[in-house]
Amino acid sequence: MKKWLVVTLGVIILATQGLSQTTSPPCCSQSCYANPPKVSDLLPSDLQTELVPYLASSAKWSKDTGLPLVRPLCADFPNDEETASVKDEYMVGPALLVALGSSSRDIYLPLARWYDYWTGRVIGGGRSVHFDEAEGPVPIYVRGSSIIPTAETGTSNLIFRIYAGYAPATCTLCPEGGKGCSLRAYRTPNGMEVAVNPGTACPVKTAMFVINLPYRTVAGVAVDGQTLAKVSADQLASAAQGWNQEGTIVQVKVPVTKRTLIRISYAI
């Protein structure tokens, strides 16, 4: 089986340990922030393992911004008055909204573009939506303009999950010493570009990008100016490279042993 981007998960786990969660953002009351849950309280163990790369990059983000890894919604959405009364939903890292519990229930989403983590469905915020426990083990939503690196179940391979939005999205792995793998996804007049810098700290063979593109049909994909072949989903699993679109999800698989630019063009 061909390898994709490989990372050492043990090292990444260490990067997330000891993260301070005691600083209260000024927009949140002490009572709201007094006892935030731990990541282990919010996410089941298998999902924690899947999200280890994201939690590692979030550790660096937390250090840079001074915001805790887990925090109430009002920390990120101080102008949304509804968030002040939400006591069982939390932001985890810069992009994930996770609610306590696993039963079917209504979830409040602040004003932004959101994606259901389990189905990929795009949802407009500023309102409550219904979560069905049949969709996944916990309610979890991804803010638009985000990149979520996840570990492939049963392997040490990495998949970058890109959620399109209006602003550029960035992600950095293995950031120590400025030698990590960094990504930047951004809109163009008729498509999207993903710039990848593998750096030297993360060994890279081939990377898989799972890109959520609501309301868009892809006409073609080019890598460093060369057209990438479109293949079926079954063919993509064993191919060295290629792309495929099913519904709103675009999968792009390419070698990234050097700085790489992926250009996605929309059908007009």
Phi, psi and omega per residue, in radians:
M1 nan 2.362 -3.100
K2 -1.298 2.501 -3.112
K3 -1.571 2.571 3.009
W4 -1.783 -2.700 3.133
L5 -1.145 2.239 -3.040
V6 -1.988 2.355 3.082
V7 -2.330 2.749 3.088
T8 -1.575 1.836 -3.018
L9 -1.155 -0.549 3.136
G10 -1.062 -0.706 3.122
V11 -1.161 -0.708 -3.126
I12 -1.152 -0.682 3.115
I13 -1.032 -0.739 3.125
L14 -1.060 -0.579 -3.102
A15 -1.165 -0.391 -3.093
T16 -1.653 -0.114 -3.093
Q17 -1.440 2.609 3.076
G18 1.317 0.265 -3.114
L19 -1.293 2.191 -3.104
S20 -1.217 2.378 3.069
Q21 -2.226 0.593 -3.012
T22 -1.880 -0.257 -3.103
T23 -1.418 2.138 -3.112
S24 -1.620 2.116 3.060
P25 -1.034 2.552 -3.047
P26 -1.103 -0.396 -3.086
C27 -1.398 -0.181 -3.069
C28 -1.892 2.419 3.096
S29 -1.244 2.716 3.124
Q30 -1.085 -0.653 -3.116
S31 -1.150 -0.601 3.120
C32 -1.233 -0.568 -2.992
Y33 -1.818 -0.043 -2.948
A34 -0.975 -0.788 -3.053
N35 -2.311 1.244 3.124
P36 -1.155 2.549 3.121
P37 -1.219 2.803 3.016
K38 -1.458 2.841 3.086
V39 -0.984 -0.665 -3.133
S40 -1.156 -0.388 3.080
D41 -1.359 -0.453 -3.054
L42 -1.646 -0.608 -3.000
L43 -2.067 2.338 3.023
P44 -1.115 2.775 -2.989
S45 -1.018 -0.710 -3.115
D46 -1.174 -0.585 3.110
L47 -1.303 -0.591 3.035
Q48 -1.026 -0.758 3.129
T49 -1.098 -0.745 3.128
E50 -1.085 -0.622 -3.051
L51 -1.668 0.132 -3.138
V52 -0.927 -0.798 3.115
P53 -1.052 -0.699 3.102
Y54 -1.137 -0.739 3.140
L55 -1.117 -0.595 3.107
A56 -1.152 -0.822 3.123
S57 -1.160 -0.538 3.110
S58 -1.222 -0.489 3.097
A59 -1.087 -0.759 3.093
K60 -1.153 -0.735 3.098
W61 -1.040 -0.753 3.132
S62 -1.091 -0.734 3.124
K63 -1.116 -0.705 -3.093
D64 -1.255 -0.644 -3.048
T65 -1.626 -0.382 -3.062
G66 1.447 -0.007 3.096
L67 -1.509 2.474 3.116
P68 -1.156 2.761 3.107
L69 -1.071 -0.782 3.127
V70 -1.976 2.233 -3.069
R71 -2.704 2.741 3.120
P72 -1.186 2.791 -3.069
L73 -1.040 -0.562 -3.075
C74 -1.135 -0.324 3.093
A75 -1.150 -0.608 -3.107
D76 -1.717 -0.375 -3.075
F77 -2.265 1.104 -3.060
P78 -1.155 -0.372 -3.124
N79 -1.549 -0.053 3.097
D80 -1.706 1.801 -3.052
E81 -1.081 -0.463 -3.122
E82 -1.126 -0.517 -3.061
T83 -1.177 -0.415 -3.113
A84 -1.129 -0.443 -3.104
S85 -1.728 -0.002 3.140
V86 -1.524 2.007 -3.014
K87 -1.882 -0.120 -3.048
D88 -2.245 0.391 3.043
E89 -2.228 2.481 -3.045
Y90 -2.453 2.606 2.934
M91 -1.487 2.364 3.074
V92 -2.095 1.965 -3.012
G93 1.193 -2.935 -3.069
P94 -1.342 -0.254 -2.889
A95 -2.218 -0.330 -3.007
L96 -1.782 2.317 2.976
L97 -1.870 2.131 -3.084
V98 -2.216 2.356 3.111
A99 -1.849 2.547 3.068
L100 -1.175 2.561 3.085
G101 1.535 2.942 -3.072
S102 -2.282 0.072 -3.102
S103 -1.452 2.819 3.080
S104 -1.101 2.335 -3.051
R105 -2.938 3.003 3.049
D106 -1.566 2.442 -3.137
I107 -2.133 2.303 3.071
Y108 -1.536 2.247 3.093
L109 -1.980 2.081 3.103
P110 -1.054 2.909 -3.068
L111 -1.162 1.898 3.138
A112 -3.129 3.047 2.962
R113 -1.547 2.249 -3.129
W114 -2.167 2.736 3.048
Y115 -2.214 2.382 2.987
D116 -1.201 2.137 -3.066
Y117 -1.066 -0.579 -3.025
W118 -1.483 -0.618 -3.045
T119 -1.901 -0.306 -3.068
G120 1.400 0.016 -3.106
R121 -1.129 2.325 3.121
V122 -1.517 2.432 -3.039
I123 -2.387 2.312 3.014
G124 -1.380 2.407 -3.088
G125 -1.563 -2.908 -3.053
G126 1.379 0.403 -3.101
R127 -2.842 2.988 3.077
S128 -1.655 2.520 3.087
V129 -2.233 2.759 -3.111
H130 -1.664 2.231 3.053
F131 -1.737 2.250 3.096
D132 -1.784 2.156 -3.085
E133 -1.067 -0.265 3.073
A134 -1.240 -0.314 -3.114
E135 -1.301 -0.624 -3.071
G136 -3.041 3.024 -3.058
P137 -1.234 -0.476 3.119
V138 -2.545 2.694 3.042
P139 -1.244 2.120 -3.135
I140 -2.552 2.283 -3.067
Y141 -2.292 2.586 -3.091
V142 -1.964 2.277 3.095
R143 -1.267 2.428 3.103
G144 -1.037 2.802 -3.079
S145 1.106 0.803 -3.122
S146 -2.323 2.702 3.002
I147 -2.155 2.147 -3.127
I148 -1.989 1.835 3.047
P149 -1.377 2.253 -3.116
T150 -2.232 2.682 3.096
A151 -1.564 2.338 3.090
E152 -1.220 2.289 -3.089
T153 -0.997 2.264 3.078
G154 1.445 0.011 3.139
T155 -2.418 3.105 3.014
S156 -1.802 0.288 3.128
N157 -1.325 2.729 -3.090
L158 -2.123 2.441 3.085
I159 -2.160 2.225 3.078
F160 -1.580 2.110 3.124
R161 -1.832 2.006 -3.050
I162 -1.863 2.261 -3.110
Y163 -2.004 1.897 -3.020
A164 -1.126 2.522 3.074
G165 -2.661 -2.888 -3.099
Y166 -1.512 -0.400 -3.112
A167 -1.844 2.784 3.056
P168 -1.083 2.638 3.091
A169 -2.041 2.452 -3.127
T170 -2.312 2.779 3.117
C171 -2.762 2.429 3.087
T172 -2.344 2.296 3.079
L173 -2.022 2.704 -3.134
C174 0.835 0.996 -2.930
P175 -1.378 -0.195 -3.029
E176 -1.057 2.289 3.098
G177 1.324 0.161 3.116
G178 1.192 0.386 -3.081
K179 -1.923 0.244 -3.043
G180 -1.420 3.054 3.067
C181 -1.483 2.188 -3.125
S182 -2.177 2.566 3.116
L183 -2.271 2.630 3.013
R184 -2.506 2.137 3.113
A185 -1.994 2.338 -3.058
Y186 -2.653 2.727 -3.132
R187 -1.358 2.629 2.986
T188 -2.178 3.012 -3.096
P189 -0.968 -0.549 -3.137
N190 -2.400 0.722 3.112
G191 2.908 -2.594 -3.134
M192 -2.520 2.590 3.022
E193 -2.169 2.494 3.086
V194 -2.149 1.984 3.119
A195 -1.710 2.185 -3.081
V196 -2.067 2.221 3.024
N197 -2.090 1.793 -3.053
P198 -1.189 -0.267 -3.128
G199 1.069 -2.734 -3.140
T200 -2.173 -0.163 -3.076
A201 -1.492 -0.351 -3.117
C202 -2.042 2.115 3.108
P203 -1.207 2.218 -3.061
V204 -2.129 2.259 2.991
K205 -1.901 -1.293 3.120
T206 -2.408 2.473 -3.097
A207 -2.019 2.549 3.023
M208 -1.873 2.293 3.086
F209 -2.056 2.157 3.081
V210 -1.881 1.903 -2.958
I211 -1.943 2.143 3.105
N212 -1.547 1.971 -3.082
L213 -2.195 1.453 3.121
P214 -1.175 2.525 3.047
Y215 1.183 0.261 -3.088
R216 -2.265 2.457 2.991
T217 -1.953 2.262 -3.082
V218 -1.510 2.276 3.111
A219 -1.598 -0.540 -3.116
G220 -2.993 2.829 3.111
V221 -2.306 2.337 3.087
A222 -2.191 2.498 3.110
V223 -2.090 2.018 -3.094
D224 0.905 0.715 3.077
G225 1.487 -0.096 -3.131
Q226 -1.810 2.304 -3.112
T227 -1.105 2.327 3.112
L228 -1.705 2.384 -3.081
A229 -1.281 2.433 3.011
K230 -1.525 2.282 -3.110
V231 -2.307 2.962 3.089
S232 -1.280 2.861 3.130
A233 -1.057 -0.682 3.128
D234 -1.152 -0.730 3.132
Q235 -1.155 -0.626 -3.102
L236 -1.116 -0.570 -3.105
A237 -1.037 -0.610 -3.089
S238 -1.882 -0.110 -3.101
A239 -1.360 2.716 3.072
A240 -1.302 -0.504 3.120
Q241 -2.818 2.866 -3.137
G242 2.610 -3.134 3.094
W243 -2.550 2.806 -3.118
N244 -2.715 2.597 3.044
Q245 -2.250 2.271 3.032
E246 -2.269 1.939 -3.073
G247 1.137 -2.204 -3.123
T248 -1.628 0.038 -3.064
I249 -1.819 2.172 3.077
V250 -1.934 2.238 3.074
Q251 -1.929 2.253 3.133
V252 -2.219 2.212 -3.127
K253 -2.158 2.090 -3.054
V254 -2.554 2.684 2.958
P255 -1.214 2.433 3.105
V256 -2.410 1.025 3.120
T257 -1.444 -0.066 3.115
K258 -2.572 3.114 3.064
R259 -0.970 2.261 -3.005
T260 -2.343 2.411 3.086
L261 -2.066 2.071 3.096
I262 -1.770 2.133 -3.129
R263 -1.985 2.097 -3.134
I264 -1.875 2.181 -3.127
S265 -1.888 2.319 3.132
Y266 -1.495 2.615 2.994
A267 -1.264 2.417 -3.117
I268 -1.472 nan nan
